[in-house]
Amino acid sequence: MVRDEAHWSAVADLFSSAPLTGAWAPALNALADACGGRHGQLIGVSSDAAVAFNWMPRADASAITEFVAINGGDPRVNPRIKVGRRARVMHAWHEARCSSEDELRRNFAHADWCRRNDLSHGSQATLVRDQGMLIKLAVGRSEGGGPPESQDRRAFEALIGPVRAAVQTEILLEGRGADLLAGALDGLALAAFICDGLGAVRAVTAQAEAVLRRGILQVRRARLGAEGAGAAALEAAIDKARSDRRTPGETPSGSVVLRREGEVEVLDIVALPSAPHAFGFEPRLLVVARGGGRDRGVSRDLIQTAFDLTPAESAIALQLAEGASTEDIAAAQRISVSTLRSHVKALFWKIGVNRRAELAARLQAFR
């Protein structure tokens, strides 16, 4: 139980620092002790009933794995989640035995798990119910410990506010990561969509916005989707990447080709490394459109510098690589076709290629 104001402040301080240090486990353990319980728990459940995270530091890892396997985020299976979905935010409720004979008949899988892991009683509160996720705080108590007494209930209720503030800070920090990453990728002229652990688009680069204007890709209800061939493959690739646990240096999760009415879009799906303690709002994957295109003027200047071309030659080289016809290039440059051929011969020699296809391949890195 909470001994005095200094004890309450110490527990609250552990939570206030957790978003910066990642030390959620000590904070949850201190919460359990302050409320006379065995386990402190912070659980996140997405709108499709998937358990995004389930932190119970004192619980056995195999027990947590089993909890997820029995679909612990489904309100049809887990009565605590059912109550959490409809309870007022920051409103505590304190339950009697969740492993009673009645609960065993109605929700056997969950009630049996609670009984075998001696988590019959507890205090609960919904902290967040938006952005596609339910985040719930709980203190679990043993059968022998009985339902929470009045002082334990008061302690739990008094700590809901500091815990929720810490959770909101974590969400803001994770979301800020997407904005920072988008800014960095903008500087690299990549057409990238930054998605979180729920698969929601958190940020896009300027080049990615240009890809959206082409129409094959769309963002609907914060999810990236497509029309035409490849749409199902894109959805499957995103779902796979957001559940991957990558380490730096690993290869992309995969690539997807989208086709619609003669248009083609090639996407690389890249799973990002994830922090050990994160809610799932942090950048978890990138969807990068190939050929998203850096600024045309920048491409032209880079080609000119790399191969010591004249301004006219670099402009012609870029048009050739993009597939423009000889006649169209000559008209754009306001020169004759024969003069253009002289320019082409010179720039081919400078770049070290013999054919247009070789030129396009050589210049791919600059576009």
ROROTI-306195 format. One line per 5 residues: number of its first residue (from 1); their letters; for each residue y, x, z of N, C-alpha, C. Coordinates in steps of 0.1 Angstrom, whole numbers. Atoms other than C-alpha are relative to their C-alpha. Layout:
NUM> A> Y:X:Z:Y:X:Z:Y:X:Z  ...
END
This chain:
1> MVRDE> -12:8:0:0:0:0:12:9:0  -12:-7:-1:36:10:-3:5:2:14  -3:-3:-14:45:28:29:15:-3:4  -14:1:-2:83:28:26:8:1:-13  -8:-1:12:112:30:2:-2:13:-7
6> AHWSA> 2:-13:6:106:67:-4:-13:0:-8  13:1:7:70:60:-14:2:-8:-13  -3:9:12:82:32:-38:7:8:-10  -8:-8:9:108:56:-53:-9:11:-7  8:-10:6:82:83:-58:-9:-5:-11
11> VADLF> 8:6:10:59:60:-77:8:-3:-13  -8:4:11:87:47:-98:5:12:-8  -5:-13:7:99:83:-106:-11:5:-9  11:-4:8:64:91:-119:0:-7:-13  -1:7:12:67:64:-144:12:3:-9
16> SSAPL> -13:-3:7:103:72:-154:-2:13:-8  1:-13:7:92:108:-164:-12:0:-9  12:0:9:59:98:-181:3:0:-15  -2:-1:14:74:91:-215:4:14:-5  -4:-14:4:88:127:-216:-11:10:3
21> TGAWA> 10:-10:-3:59:145:-200:-14:-4:-5  14:5:3:29:123:-211:-9:-2:12  8:1:-12:18:122:-175:-1:-15:5  2:14:-4:8:85:-175:-11:-1:10  11:1:-9:-24:92:-156:4:1:14
26> PALNA> -5:-1:-14:-8:104:-123:8:-13:4  -8:11:-3:16:75:-125:-9:-13:2  9:11:-1:-12:49:-130:-8:1:13  8:-2:-13:-32:64:-101:8:-3:12  -9:3:-12:-2:63:-78:3:-15:1
31> LADAC> -2:14:0:4:27:-88:-12:-7:7  12:6:-6:-32:18:-79:0:2:16  0:-3:-14:-29:35:-45:11:-8:7  -11:7:-6:4:19:-38:-3:-15:2  3:15:-1:-11:-16:-44:-14:-2:6
36> GGRHG> 12:2:-7:-43:-10:-25:-12:-2:-10  11:2:10:-65:-9:-57:-7:12:-3  8:-12:4:-90:14:-73:5:6:-13  -4:-5:13:-77:16:-108:14:-6:-4  -12:4:7:-43:15:-125:-3:-1:-15
41> QLIGV> 4:1:14:-45:3:-161:13:-4:-8  -10:4:9:-21:1:-190:-8:-2:-13  8:3:12:-36:-16:-221:9:-6:-10  -7:5:11:-22:-23:-255:-10:-7:-10  8:8:9:-37:-50:-278:8:-4:-12
46> SSDAA> -7:4:12:-26:-55:-314:-2:-15:-3  1:14:4:-21:-89:-330:-13:-4:-5  13:4:5:-55:-87:-346:-11:3:11  9:-1:-11:-71:-82:-311:-7:13:1  5:-14:-1:-78:-45:-316:6:7:12
51> VAFNW> -5:-8:-11:-74:-23:-285:6:12:-5  -7:-12:5:-47:2:-295:-1:11:10  2:-10:-10:-50:20:-262:-4:-7:13  4:5:-13:-66:15:-228:-1:11:10  -1:-11:-9:-56:39:-201:-4:-4:14
56> MPRAD> 5:2:-13:-76:38:-169:-5:13:5  3:-15:-3:-75:74:-156:-12:2:9  11:-2:-10:-101:69:-128:-13:-6:-5  12:7:6:-126:49:-150:-8:11:-7  9:-9:8:-156:66:-166:3:-3:-14
61> ASAIT> -3:1:14:-150:73:-202:-10:-9:-8  10:9:6:-182:56:-212:2:-15:3  -4:13:-3:-171:25:-194:11:-6:-9  -11:4:8:-139:24:-213:-4:-2:-15  6:2:13:-158:29:-246:-7:-13:-1
66> EFVAI> 7:13:0:-180:0:-237:9:-12:0  -10:10:-1:-150:-21:-228:5:-4:-14  -5:2:13:-136:-16:-263:-11:-6:-9  11:4:8:-170:-22:-279:-3:-15:2  2:15:-2:-173:-57:-264:12:-8:-4
71> NGGDP> -12:7:5:-140:-65:-280:9:-4:11  -8:3:-12:-120:-63:-248:14:-5:-3  -13:5:3:-88:-72:-267:0:-14:-5  1:14:5:-100:-106:-279:1:-10:11  -2:10:-11:-87:-134:-258:-11:-10:1
76> RVNPR> 11:9:-1:-118:-154:-266:-11:7:9  10:-7:-8:-138:-127:-248:6:4:14  -6:-6:-12:-114:-113:-222:11:-10:5  -9:10:-5:-97:-140:-201:13:6:5  -13:-6:-4:-71:-115:-188:9:1:-12
81> IKVGR> -8:-1:12:-59:-109:-223:5:-14:-4  -4:14:3:-58:-147:-229:12:-4:8  -12:4:-9:-35:-152:-199:12:9:-4  -11:-9:3:-15:-121:-209:8:-5:-12  -7:4:12:-7:-136:-243:9:-12:2
86> RARVM> -9:11:-2:9:-167:-228:8:1:12  -8:-1:-12:23:-155:-195:14:5:-3  -14:-5:2:60:-148:-191:0:15:2  -2:-15:-1:70:-112:-196:5:3:14  -4:-5:-13:73:-94:-162:-4:-10:11
91> HAWHE> 5:10:-10:56:-123:-144:-14:4:4  13:-5:-5:28:-111:-122:-9:-12:4  10:10:-5:-4:-131:-115:-11:8:6  10:-6:-9:-31:-122:-90:-12:-8:0  12:8:3:-66:-133:-98:-11:1:11
96> ARCSS> 12:-1:-8:-97:-141:-78:-11:6:-8  11:-7:7:-131:-129:-89:-1:-3:-14  1:2:14:-132:-124:-126:-15:2:-4  14:-1:3:-170:-117:-123:-8:-11:7  7:11:-7:-178:-150:-106:-11:-6:-9
101> EDELR> 10:6:8:-208:-170:-117:5:-9:-11  -6:9:10:-185:-194:-135:5:9:-12  -5:-9:10:-169:-165:-154:-12:6:-8  12:-5:7:-204:-151:-162:-5:-10:-10  5:11:10:-213:-184:-179:10:-1:-11
106> RNFAH> -10:2:10:-180:-186:-198:3:12:-9  -4:-12:7:-173:-150:-207:-9:11:5  10:-9:-6:-205:-131:-200:3:15:-2  -2:-15:3:-197:-98:-217:10:6:8  -11:-5:-8:-164:-93:-200:-3:0:15
111> ADWCR> 3:1:-15:-175:-106:-166:-11:9:4  10:-9:-4:-206:-86:-166:5:15:0  -5:-14:0:-187:-54:-175:8:2:13  -8:0:-12:-163:-62:-146:-9:2:13  9:-1:-11:-192:-67:-122:-7:14:1
116> RNDLS> 7:-13:0:-211:-35:-132:10:11:3  -10:-10:-3:-179:-15:-129:8:-2:12  -6:3:-13:-169:-31:-96:15:-2:-2  -14:3:2:-136:-44:-109:2:-16:0  1:15:-1:-138:-80:-97:14:-6:1
121> HGSQA> -13:6:-3:-102:-86:-86:11:9:-6  -11:-9:5:-68:-74:-96:14:-8:-1  -13:5:3:-31:-79:-103:4:3:-14  -2:-2:14:-18:-83:-138:15:-4:-3  -14:4:5:16:-85:-157:1:4:-14
126> TLVRD> -3:-3:14:26:-87:-193:14:8:0  -12:-8:1:52:-59:-200:7:-2:-14  -6:1:14:57:-63:-238:-9:-10:-8  8:9:8:47:-90:-262:9:-2:-13  -7:1:13:65:-82:-295:-4:13:-8
131> QGMLI> 3:-12:9:64:-56:-324:-15:0:-3  14:1:4:28:-68:-331:-9:5:11  9:-5:-11:14:-57:-297:3:-6:13  -1:4:-14:7:-70:-262:-3:12:8  2:-11:-10:11:-43:-235:0:-6:14
136> KLAVG> 2:7:-13:-2:-53:-201:-3:11:10  2:-9:-12:-2:-36:-167:-9:-7:9  10:6:-9:-30:-41:-142:-3:10:11  6:-7:-11:-43:-29:-109:-14:-6:3  13:5:-2:-81:-33:-106:-5:2:15
141> RSEGG> 5:-1:-14:-97:-39:-72:-15:-3:0  14:2:-1:-133:-38:-61:-4:-13:7  5:12:-6:-155:-66:-49:2:1:15  -2:-2:-14:-154:-52:-14:14:0:5  -14:0:-4:-117:-48:-14:7:-14:0
146> GPPES> -5:14:0:-112:-85:-21:13:-1:-8  -13:3:8:-82:-102:-38:11:8:7  -11:-7:-6:-49:-84:-33:7:-8:11  -7:7:-11:-32:-92:0:15:-1:-3  -14:2:3:4:-102:3:8:12:-2
151> QDRRA> -8:-12:1:18:-67:8:-3:7:-13  4:-7:13:-2:-54:-22:6:-8:-12  -6:8:10:11:-83:-43:15:4:-2  -15:-3:0:47:-75:-33:2:14:-6  -2:-14:5:42:-38:-41:-2:0:-15
156> FEALI> 2:1:15:28:-46:-76:12:-6:-7  -11:7:6:56:-70:-83:13:8:0  -12:-8:-1:83:-46:-72:-1:12:-10  1:-11:9:69:-19:-95:-1:-4:-15  1:4:14:67:-40:-127:12:5:-7
161> GPVRA> -12:-4:6:103:-33:-135:1:15:-4  0:-14:4:101:5:-134:-10:4:-11  10:-3:10:69:5:-154:4:-5:-13  -5:6:13:83:-18:-181:11:9:-6  -11:-9:6:114:5:-184:-6:12:-6
166> AVQTE> 6:-12:6:91:35:-189:-7:-4:-13  6:4:12:71:16:-215:10:-2:-11  -10:2:10:102:6:-234:6:14:-5  -5:-13:4:114:42:-233:-10:7:-9  10:-6:9:81:54:-248:0:-6:-14
171> ILLEG> -1:7:13:84:28:-276:12:5:-8  -12:-5:7:119:40:-284:-2:14:-5  2:-14:4:109:76:-284:-9:1:-12  10:0:11:79:69:-307:7:-5:-13  -7:5:11:101:49:-330:10:10:-6
176> RGADL> -9:-10:4:127:76:-331:-6:11:-8  7:-10:8:101:100:-344:-1:-3:-14  1:5:14:97:79:-376:13:3:-7  -13:-3:7:135:82:-383:2:14:-2  -2:-14:1:135:119:-377:-9:5:-12
181> LAGAL> 9:-4:11:105:124:-400:5:-4:-14  -6:5:13:121:102:-427:11:9:-5  -11:-9:4:152:124:-426:-5:13:-5  5:-13:5:132:156:-430:-6:-2:-14  6:2:13:112:142:-459:10:-4:-11
186> DGLAL> -11:3:9:144:129:-475:5:14:-6  -5:-13:4:155:165:-476:-9:7:-10  10:-6:9:123:175:-494:-2:-9:-13  0:9:12:129:147:-520:-14:-7:-2  13:6:1:96:130:-512:2:-15:1
191> AAFIC> 0:14:-1:90:93:-518:-11:-4:11  9:2:-11:74:86:-484:3:-12:8  0:11:-9:66:56:-463:-6:5:13  5:-4:-12:62:64:-426:-5:-12:8  6:12:-7:38:40:-408:-5:4:14
196> DGLGA> 4:-3:-13:28:37:-372:-15:-3:2  14:2:-3:-6:32:-355:-5:-14:-3  4:14:3:-6:-5:-363:1:-2:-15  -1:2:14:0:2:-400:13:-5:-5  -13:6:4:35:-11:-399:10:11:-5
201> VRAVT> -10:-10:5:62:7:-419:12:1:9  -10:-3:-10:86:23:-395:13:6:-7  -12:-6:7:109:42:-419:-4:3:-14  2:-4:14:112:50:-456:11:10:-5  -10:-10:6:129:78:-476:8:-7:-11
206> AQAEA> -8:6:11:156:71:-502:-9:-1:-13  9:0:12:130:81:-529:-10:-12:1  9:11:-1:106:55:-515:6:-13:-3  -7:13:4:132:28:-518:1:-2:-15  0:1:15:134:37:-555:-14:-5:-5
211> VLRRG> 14:4:4:96:33:-557:-1:-15:2  1:14:-2:99:-2:-542:7:-8:-10  -8:7:11:125:-12:-568:-8:-1:-13  8:0:12:99:-4:-595:-10:-12:1  7:13:-1:79:-34:-581:-15:0:3
216> ILQVR> 14:0:-3:43:-23:-578:-3:0:15  2:0:-15:46:-16:-541:10:-9:6  -9:9:-8:61:-41:-516:-2:3:15  1:1:-15:68:-42:-479:2:-14:4  -1:14:-4:60:-76:-465:-5:0:15
221> RARLG> 3:0:-14:60:-83:-428:-3:13:6  1:-14:-4:64:-46:-422:-12:7:-4  12:-7:5:32:-38:-440:2:3:-15  -1:-4:13:29:-19:-472:-11:-6:-8  10:6:9:11:-38:-500:3:2:-14
226> AEGAG> -1:-2:14:7:-39:-537:-5:-12:-8  5:10:9:1:-62:-566:-8:7:-11  8:-6:11:-26:-56:-593:-11:8:5  12:-8:-3:-55:-32:-594:4:11:10  -2:-10:-10:-58:-10:-564:6:-5:13
231> AAALE> -6:6:-12:-42:-33:-538:-10:1:12  10:-1:-10:-74:-36:-518:-3:14:5  2:-14:-4:-80:1:-519:11:6:8  -12:-5:-8:-45:8:-506:-1:-5:15  1:6:-14:-50:-16:-476:-11:7:8
236> AAIDK> 11:-6:-7:-84:0:-468:4:15:4  -4:-14:-3:-69:36:-470:9:1:11  -9:0:-11:-41:27:-447:-7:-3:13  7:4:-12:-64:11:-422:-9:12:5  8:-12:-3:-87:42:-423:9:11:6
241> ARSDR> -9:-11:-4:-58:67:-419:6:-3:13  -6:3:-13:-42:49:-390:-9:1:12  10:-1:-11:-74:51:-370:-5:15:1  5:-14:0:-81:88:-379:8:7:11  -6:-9:-9:-74:115:-354:1:14:-6
246> RTPGE> -1:-12:7:-61:144:-374:6:11:8  -6:-12:-6:-52:179:-364:8:7:-11  -9:-7:10:-25:200:-382:-9:8:-10  7:-8:9:-38:215:-414:-12:-7:-7  10:8:7:-64:189:-423:5:-6:-13
251> TPSGS> -4:5:13:-65:175:-458:4:-15:1  -4:14:0:-50:141:-467:-13:-9:0  11:9:-1:-72:111:-460:-5:-5:-13  5:4:13:-73:101:-496:12:-4:-9  -10:4:9:-54:89:-527:-4:-13:-6
256> VVLRR> 2:13:6:-50:55:-544:8:-1:-12  -7:2:12:-41:46:-579:2:-15:-2  -4:14:2:-22:13:-584:3:-2:-15  -3:3:14:-20:-3:-619:4:-15:-1  -5:13:2:0:-33:-630:7:-1:-14
261> EGEVE> -6:3:13:8:-44:-666:5:14:-6  -3:-13:7:7:-8:-680:7:10:9  -6:-9:-9:25:7:-650:-10:6:10  9:-7:-9:8:33:-627:8:6:11  -6:-7:-12:16:45:-592:-11:7:7
266> VLDIV> 10:-8:-7:-4:73:-576:5:3:14  -4:-2:-14:-3:74:-538:-9:9:8  8:-8:-9:-15:100:-513:2:-6:14  0:6:-13:-24:86:-479:-3:12:10  1:-11:-8:-19:112:-452:0:-4:15
271> ALPSA> 1:3:-15:-31:107:-415:7:12:7  -8:-10:-7:-8:125:-391:-7:3:14  5:-3:-13:-18:142:-358:6:-10:10  -5:10:-10:-15:118:-328:0:7:14  -1:-5:-13:-4:125:-293:-11:-6:9
276> PHAFG> 11:5:-8:-31:121:-266:4:-13:8  -5:12:-7:-9:95:-248:12:-6:-8  -11:7:9:10:72:-273:-5:-14:-1  3:14:1:12:35:-277:-5:-4:-14  3:3:14:8:36:-315:12:-3:-8
281> FEPRL> -12:2:8:44:32:-325:5:13:-6  -4:-13:5:47:69:-333:-5:1:-15  5:-2:13:43:81:-369:-14:4:0  14:-3:0:6:80:-376:-5:3:-14  4:-3:14:4:81:-414:11:0:-9
286> LVVAR> -10:0:11:24:88:-445:-7:-6:-12  4:4:13:20:70:-478:11:6:-10  -10:-8:8:36:94:-504:-3:-3:-15  1:3:14:42:83:-540:2:13:-8  -2:-12:9:36:111:-565:11:-2:-10
291> GGGRD> -11:2:10:65:117:-588:11:-9:5  -11:9:-5:88:98:-565:13:5:-5  -11:-5:8:114:121:-581:12:4:9  -13:-5:-6:141:143:-566:11:-3:-10  -12:2:8:176:139:-579:-1:7:-13
296> RGVSR> 2:-6:13:176:146:-616:9:12:-2  -9:-12:0:206:170:-613:-6:11:7  6:-10:-8:188:189:-586:-12:6:-8  11:-5:8:157:192:-608:5:9:-12  -5:-7:12:177:204:-638:5:14:5
301> DLIQT> -6:-13:-5:195:231:-617:-11:9:5  11:-8:-5:162:243:-601:-7:6:-12  7:-5:12:146:247:-636:8:11:-6  -9:-10:6:176:265:-649:0:13:8  0:-12:-8:176:290:-620:-14:7:-1
306> AFDLT> 13:-6:0:138:295:-620:-4:8:-12  4:-6:13:135:304:-657:11:6:-8  -11:-6:7:169:317:-665:4:-7:-13  -3:8:12:177:289:-689:15:-3:-1  -14:5:1:210:277:-702:0:-14:5
311> PAESA> -1:14:-4:223:244:-690:-7:-10:-10  6:9:11:213:228:-724:-15:1:0  15:-2:0:178:244:-723:-7:-7:12  6:7:-11:171:231:-688:0:-15:-1  0:14:2:182:196:-697:-11:-4:-10
316> IALQL> 10:3:10:160:197:-728:-14:1:6  14:-2:-6:130:211:-708:-4:-12:8  3:12:-8:133:182:-684:-4:-12:-8  3:12:8:134:156:-711:-14:2:-7  13:-2:6:104:172:-729:-11:-3:10
321> AEGAS> 10:2:-10:84:172:-697:-2:-15:4  1:14:-3:92:135:-692:-5:-8:-11  7:7:11:78:126:-726:10:-5:-10  -9:5:10:110:119:-746:-3:6:-13  3:-4:14:107:121:-783:10:10:-5
326> TEDIA> -9:-10:6:123:149:-804:13:-6:-4  -11:6:6:146:125:-821:10:-5:12  -9:5:-11:158:109:-788:7:12:8  -6:-11:-7:164:143:-772:12:6:-8  -11:-5:9:184:155:-802:12:-9:1
331> AAQRI> -11:10:0:205:123:-801:7:1:14  -6:-1:-13:211:127:-763:8:13:1  -7:-13:0:222:163:-768:11:1:-11  -9:1:11:242:154:-799:-1:13:-9  3:-11:9:226:181:-820:-11:-5:-10
336> SVSTL> 10:3:10:204:181:-850:-14:3:5  14:-2:-4:166:180:-848:-4:15:-3  3:-14:3:164:215:-864:6:9:11  -6:-8:-11:188:229:-837:-8:-2:12  9:3:-12:167:212:-810:-12:9:-1
341> RSHVK> 13:-7:1:136:229:-824:3:15:4  -4:-14:-4:154:263:-820:1:1:15  -1:-1:-14:162:255:-784:-14:-1:7  14:1:-6:126:244:-777:-7:13:-1  8:-13:2:112:276:-792:5:10:10
346> ALFWK> -6:-10:-9:136:297:-770:-5:-3:15  4:3:-13:128:278:-738:-15:1:3  14:-2:-2:91:278:-744:-3:15:3  2:-15:-2:93:316:-746:4:4:14  -5:-4:-14:113:319:-714:-9:-5:11
351> IGVNR> 9:6:-10:90:296:-695:-14:5:-1  13:-5:1:59:311:-709:-11:-10:-4  10:10:4:42:281:-725:1:-1:-15  1:2:14:32:271:-760:0:-15:-5  0:14:3:29:233:-759:7:-8:10
356> RAELA> -7:9:-9:47:203:-744:-8:-3:13  8:3:-12:17:195:-721:0:12:10  -1:-12:-9:18:231:-707:14:0:7  -13:0:-6:55:227:-701:1:-11:11  0:10:-10:51:194:-683:-8:4:13
361> ARLQA> 7:-5:-12:25:210:-660:7:10:8  -7:-11:-7:46:240:-653:12:-5:8  -13:5:-6:77:219:-644:-3:-11:11  3:10:-9:58:194:-622:5:2:14  -5:-4:-14:68:212:-590:15:-2:1
366> FR> -15:1:-1:105:208:-599:5:-15:-2  -4:14:3:105:170:-606:-2:-9:12
END
